[in-house]
Amino acid sequence: PEWLGIARRRVPGNSALSLQLIEGMSATVDLSFCEEWKLDHGIMVPLHHLVPQNDLPIIPVNINCQGPPLAPLQRAYALGEAIRRAADAMPARVALIGTGGISHWPCTPDSGRINEAWDREFLARWTRNDREALCAYTDEETQRDGGQGGYEIRTFIAVAGACAGHTGEVWCYEPIPIFACGCSIGVMATGEEAATAALA
C-alpha cells in the first residue's frame, strides 16, 4: 500500500467462468492454474483505475515474462487466440486487458532508461495487429533494445491474438523516466464493438 498508494484488498474472481475458459483454452494451448493469487502492481494498478468499486470478477492470466524458458512470441499470440475462442463460446461478456511495460530495465543500473523509438515501433506493429511483425522480435533483440522488461511485450501480443483480424488504436503513449518505463493505453475491439468504433 505504501509503494502503490492502493489499499490491500481481496479481488473477486469467478471460479466457474475460470474453469470454462481453462477447458476451452486447453484444447489448443498448454496451461496450468491456481485457485489463489497474490496480485502485483501489474494487475492492481490497472484494476485501481478500471474497476475502482472492486465489483467485477477478475480472472488473471499470467505469461512468464521474467526468465527462461520464455514462451516464443507465436505462443503468446496463440494464447490470445485461445482466450478469444473460449470466450466466444460463453454467454458472458469478457474484456481482456494486457498489462506490462514496453522497453524498461528494472532492477539494473539502466533502470529509468526508456527506448522511445523502440516502444513506438512496437506500438505501430501492435496497432496494425501485424502478427508476423509482432512475432519477429528475438529475445536477444528485445533485451538489447527494450531491456529485460521488454519481454513483457508478450502480454500485448496475446491481446492482439485475441483480436486477430482487427486493428487497434493507441490512445496515449508517454515515456516517464520516474516510472522507469513508457506508459501507454491502447484499445482493440472485436465484433459489434469494432463496428461501433468504425462508425463513431
Secondary structure, 3 states (H helix, E strand, C coil): CCCCCCCCCCCCCCHHHHHHHHHHHCCCCCCCCCCCCCCCHHHHHHHHHHCCCCCCCCCCCCCCCCCCCCCCHHHHHHHHHHHHHHHHCCCCCCCCCCCCCCCCCCCCCCCCCCCHHHHHHHHHHHHHCCHHHHCCCCHHHHHHHHCHHHHHHHHHHHHHHHCCCCCEEEEEEEEEHHHCEEEEEEEECCHHHHHHHHHC
